[in-house]
């Protein structure tokens, strides 16, 4: 998620309102500053009671802007207009019920509501409030109205222990997820932010599967689950209803926030979960790295080391191809996408890849090299790859961050007419 660029900085205007969750925002400012974003902070009067403007000024390297600055004598133009013109991306975190109400009802009373009314740039919304407030009918109606704003990327509040000591929904989304949303918008910068997957259901698998050898040993692979998760978050940011079926993840768990997900362990668990969900989806991304082998005998006891070789020789078997199995139930209106990691040159892999598309019964296969430095496994790794279809398409996506690759991959797939 690095954004460091010596040529230019992305300008982020951070609007902070008076939820107790505002105390977490200085950490977000510090995190974004380290990633080389240029940040300006605007504090509401209530937020000013919770965090010190001086702290935000020091962390952002820019003066913190307060409500009383709106009509300052030193301004040469209306401050809310100047700030909107300056910013590339806006974030409102936390968004309170009061500010939400002002925004959607056209009440520009105050600097932050004025900015929200005047803004046409992409804006990331991170609500935070008590659960009962969040579930209030008026708040829910206002939030639903906000979803019709084309430039708004909404992050639902998280579930957890709230400041009032109640457990429920209302926590501000994690800072890492807010930064991921920024990365998504930057990736989408050549196009206006769009919700082009509204009313679409997308099923995505990711991560590794695990097969037990005995009570103490197992077979698995290096997959971290990062690519599948980023496909899931990008699809959600673009408006889709997403379900993510995954094995054990080796990534920051905060980045899972907001995704409806099911954790599995074995290949049997995975195919069982897919059979329950596959008929409802419009798009299916089979990104999980399934273990190639499993043991077909009882694995509840630990095998002595001097007997493990015999145990493996007698009980080893190949795991059936899950995508090939699931594709047998594919409907005409569904799009299935497979993934293929390879080593060596694309010229050598091309024939095998095209054979796999037919064999697996999918519409597309994305092939990416894993033997190049800095590419392959893990969240921080970059990737490149080639998207093939069943005919003659071969679309190359150059080396980039995994979230940018996920975004470009989805864009290409939904743009092709079946």
NORWOQUI-V793900 format. One record per backbone hydrogen bond with DSSP energy under -0.5 kcal/mol. CO is the residue of the C=O (numbers start at 0). NH is the residue of the N-H. Records with the same first field share a line. If there is no record, write none. Layout:
CO->NH / NH
This chain:
9->11 / 37
10->12 / 87 / 88
11->13 / 39
12->14 / 90
13->15 / 41
14->16 / 92
15->43
16->18
18->21
19->22
20->23
21->24
23->26 / 27
24->28
25->29
26->30
27->31
28->32
29->33
30->34
31->36
32->35
36->38
37->11
39->13
40->64
41->15
42->66
43->47
44->48
45->48
46->49 / 50
51->55
52->56
53->57
54->58
55->59
56->60 / 61
59->38
64->42
65->68
66->69
68->71
69->78
71->74
77->80 / 81
78->82
79->83
80->84
81->85
82->86
87->121
88->12
89->123
90->14 / 92
91->125
93->16 / 95
94->127
95->99
96->100
97->101
98->102
99->103
100->104
101->106
102->105
105->107
107->109
109->113
110->114
111->115
112->116
113->117
114->118
121->89
122->152
123->91 / 125
124->154
125->93 / 94
129->133
130->134
131->135
132->135
135->139
136->140
137->141
138->142
139->143
140->144
141->145
142->146
143->146
144->147
145->148
147->149
148->151
150->122
151->153
152->124
153->155
154->126
157->169 / 170
159->167
161->164
165->161 / 167
167->159
169->128
170->157
173->177
174->178
175->179
176->180
177->181
178->182
179->183
180->184
181->185
182->186
183->187
185->188
187->190
193->195
194->197
196->199
199->201 / 240
200->281 / 282
201->203 / 242
202->284
203->244
204->286
205->246
206->288
210->218
216->212 / 213
218->210
222->207
223->249
224->228
225->229
226->230
227->231
228->232
229->233
230->234
231->235
232->236
233->237
234->239
235->238
237->196
238->198
239->241
240->201
241->259
242->203 / 244
243->245 / 261
244->205
245->263
247->207
251->254
252->255
253->256
255->258
258->260
259->243
261->245
264->209
265->269
266->270
267->271
268->272
269->273
270->274
271->275
272->276
273->276 / 277
276->279
277->280
281->334
282->202
283->285 / 336
284->204 / 286
285->338
287->289
288->208
291->318
293->316
300->214
303->306 / 307
304->307
306->310
307->311
308->312
309->313
310->314
311->315
314->295
316->293
319->321
320->324
321->325
322->326
323->327
324->327
325->328
326->329
330->333
334->283
335->362 / 363
336->285
337->365
339->367
341->369
344->348
345->349
348->352
349->353
350->354
351->355
352->356
353->357
354->358
355->359
356->360 / 361
362->389
363->337
364->366 / 387
365->339
366->385
367->341
371->374
373->381
374->376
377->380
380->401
381->375
382->399
384->396
385->366 / 387
386->394
387->364
392->388
393->395
394->386
395->397
396->384
399->382
400->404
401->405
402->406
403->407
404->408
405->409
406->410
407->411
408->412
409->413
410->414
411->415
412->415
